[in-house]
Amino acid sequence: MTKRLSNLLIPLIAVLLGILSGTIIMIVSGYDPIAGFSSLWNGAFGDLYYTGEVIRQVTPYILSGLAVAFAFRVGLFNIGVEGQLIVGWLAAVWVGISFELPKVIHLPLAILTAAVAGALWAFIPGLLKAKFRVHEVIVTIMMNYIALHATNYIIRTVLSDKSDKTKMIYESASLRSPFLESITDYSRLHWGILISLACAVIMWFLLEKTTIGYELRSVGFNHHASQYAGMNVNRNIILSMLISGAFAGLAGAMEGLGTFGYAAVKGGFTGVGFDGIAVALLGGNTAIGVIFAAILFGALKVGALNMPLESGIPNELVDIIIALIVFFVASSYMIRWVIERINKKGVK
């Protein structure tokens, strides 16, 4: 069995094991698993509205997954995607409510501002990692909380006259589309899905087809060998975090300019940035893998809302299934060992 086929089978087996474990949990808890998964499917794809909502949910998942995956591919662990997303969300909305410009200028400006804000927020842990070898996991985790409370403070004191949310962005900065909404029975689907897919292509091209991408991956594989080969390790570490943060900031722009159209004080994290870690892991840290993993997670998240209504099963069960899928992906060496044993027996 080839390595590529093995890498494809591992996430598929992890998903199947997660679903199987979820089925067992349903049975043990006294629920009908057939009714449960049927209601999950109906809540995700049983209606045009639900399908539109799934695609809408997939949009920030792709971008947050790309942010985590890009950092992984270059040897970094960006746990700060959630904070970078929140900062990008606020930056995009700030531009969206501060100016009223032609849409061809206003919308790209708001989106680019979100990317820059996310990149700058990721620059700090990147700089500390490059210059002082401070572990990026610790710094990015701490900066998530700084982002949450700093953006809440700015919303309350600067942007919204001490209310809990800003005013709606101008239409010229909105990603919403009456056409997309009408064909999906007035879901919140917006044009951001095209941006997220374009970013997946950009990540693939940058890492696989450019000299910069080769350097970034080399630094990720081995700092010392890359430095010996004449590569600027510190610069590449910082650049990696900047690009990863830009993807995360764009994920925030999708929420601020598309799904909601405003920025609100948050009682806690959105969860999208943390879910991006699971999306990246399941997607094997590849652009195409992230897209498929985001579709799965988006369908599970949206479909879960229908489970209590149709089958009486609590939607928290889907979170358990997602956690189990992540567990099996993280334990992929066990799955790989089983595949190798079966492959050896087949050869004999």
Salt bridges, closest charged atoms under 4 A:
GLU53 OE1 - ARG56 NH2 2.74
GLU53 OE1 - ARG188 NH2 2.89
GLU136 OE1 - LYS129 NZ 3.19
GLU136 OE1 - HIS135 ND1 3.78
GLU181 OE2 - ARG176 NE 2.68
GLU208 OE2 - ARG73 NH2 2.56
GLU215 OE1 - ARG235 NH2 3.32
ASP275 OD2 - LYS301 NZ 3.93
ASP319 OD1 - LYS301 NZ 3.10
